[in-house]
Amino acid sequence: MEYVLGILNPHAVEIGSFVIHWYGVIIAAAIYVALQLSTKEATKRGLEEDTVIDMALWAIPIGLIGARFYYVLFELDYYLQNPSEIFAIWNGGIAIYGGLIAGGITLYRYAKKRDLSLALVLDILAPNVLLAQSIGRWGNFMNQEAHGGPVTRQFLEKLYLPEFIIEQMNINGTYYHPTFLYESLWSLLGFVLIVTLRNRKQLLRRGEAALSYVLWYSAGRFFIEGMRTDSLWIGDWIRVSQALSLVLFIGAIVVWVLRRQDYPPIPYYSDGNKERRKTVQMMN
């Protein structure tokens, strides 16, 4: 894949043949922010200080592998003909849903092994992952990818976008929908909303902040994906991310309703990790 340059260079550092891409820098920054916020929240909720870092050491690399595998799987014909590009993630081609699935399975295994509440762990991480996704979309901006269909410059100006965004959406003389920006702002709004609701006492039960993440992100992704020009497809009739978003949205509602019917009731998120703290105090 060749980069189509706009006014911004996708390379942050170039020393001879050594190149550091802005995409990688932005993704790394997004992960760092999410880890810092999650670590503070985990400590507040009664988990050990290093819990999030220990989880991240497994979940992040496995999540990246899953994100790449997911993308390659739905572009299999191309990569079977170009096997040398399967691992060339610096040329683009990772799918967030693949990363979330692989990372989620890793977190499940970790929580089970450490005798942690998976629901509590996911509640701690979920809004911060959404913030990381908001930041990470700017890596797509630097690569001039994950955009929508053609629009006029006048359309972009009516959105009151700064000039650098408008010009970066000018690819080979054609302006495109900045769908990266739509998803970034949607994710940022979701982060603020979920954190606000999560911090209210006796509102969300354990696991419901994570379910809120699934509902919010899948709803936004369903509509934004319909605008994109680089979607992965199932045959020629439906976009992969739209199909998965629909399944996740409906599934999250069903799970939420069923969990609210359980007896005894599930603890509130604001209660933190009281069970584990009591166990530790008894052992001491």
Rosetta blueprint (number, residue, H / E / L):
1 M L
2 E L
3 Y L
4 V L
5 L L
6 G L
7 I L
8 L L
9 N L
10 P L
11 H E
12 A E
13 V E
14 E E
15 I E
16 G L
17 S L
18 F E
19 V E
20 I E
21 H E
22 W H
23 Y H
24 G H
25 V H
26 I H
27 I H
28 A H
29 A H
30 A H
31 I H
32 Y H
33 V H
34 A H
35 L H
36 Q H
37 L H
38 S H
39 T H
40 K H
41 E H
42 A H
43 T H
44 K H
45 R L
46 G L
47 L L
48 E L
49 E L
50 D L
51 T H
52 V H
53 I H
54 D H
55 M H
56 A H
57 L H
58 W H
59 A H
60 I H
61 P H
62 I H
63 G H
64 L H
65 I H
66 G H
67 A H
68 R H
69 F H
70 Y H
71 Y H
72 V H
73 L H
74 F L
75 E L
76 L H
77 D H
78 Y H
79 Y H
80 L H
81 Q H
82 N L
83 P H
84 S H
85 E H
86 I L
87 F L
88 A L
89 I H
90 W H
91 N H
92 G L
93 G L
94 I L
95 A L
96 I H
97 Y H
98 G H
99 G H
100 L H
101 I H
102 A H
103 G H
104 G H
105 I H
106 T H
107 L H
108 Y H
109 R H
110 Y H
111 A H
112 K H
113 K H
114 R H
115 D L
116 L L
117 S L
118 L H
119 A H
120 L H
121 V H
122 L H
123 D H
124 I H
125 L H
126 A H
127 P H
128 N H
129 V H
130 L H
131 L H
132 A H
133 Q H
134 S H
135 I H
136 G H
137 R H
138 W H
139 G H
140 N H
141 F H
142 M H
143 N H
144 Q L
145 E L
146 A L
147 H L
148 G E
149 G L
150 P E
151 V E
152 T L
153 R H
154 Q H
155 F H
156 L H
157 E H
158 K H
159 L L
160 Y L
161 L L
162 P L
163 E H
164 F H
165 I H
166 I H
167 E H
168 Q H
169 M L
170 N E
171 I E
172 N L
173 G L
174 T E
175 Y E
176 Y E
177 H L
178 P L
179 T H
180 F H
181 L H
182 Y H
183 E H
184 S H
185 L H
186 W H
187 S H
188 L H
189 L H
190 G H
191 F H
192 V H
193 L H
194 I H
195 V H
196 T H
197 L H
198 R H
199 N L
200 R L
201 K L
202 Q L
203 L L
204 L L
205 R E
206 R L
207 G L
208 E H
209 A H
210 A H
211 L H
212 S H
213 Y H
214 V H
215 L H
216 W H
217 Y H
218 S H
219 A H
220 G H
221 R H
222 F H
223 F H
224 I H
225 E H
226 G L
227 M L
228 R E
229 T L
230 D L
231 S L
232 L L
233 W E
234 I E
235 G L
236 D L
237 W L
238 I E
239 R E
240 V H
241 S H
242 Q H
243 A H
244 L H
245 S H
246 L H
247 V H
248 L H
249 F H
250 I H
251 G H
252 A H
253 I H
254 V H
255 V H
256 W H
257 V H
258 L H
259 R H
260 R H
261 Q L
262 D L
263 Y L
264 P L
265 P L
266 I L
267 P L
268 Y E
269 Y H
270 S H
271 D H
272 G L
273 N L
274 K H
275 E H
276 R H
277 R H
278 K H
279 T H
280 V H
281 Q H
282 M H
283 M H
284 N L
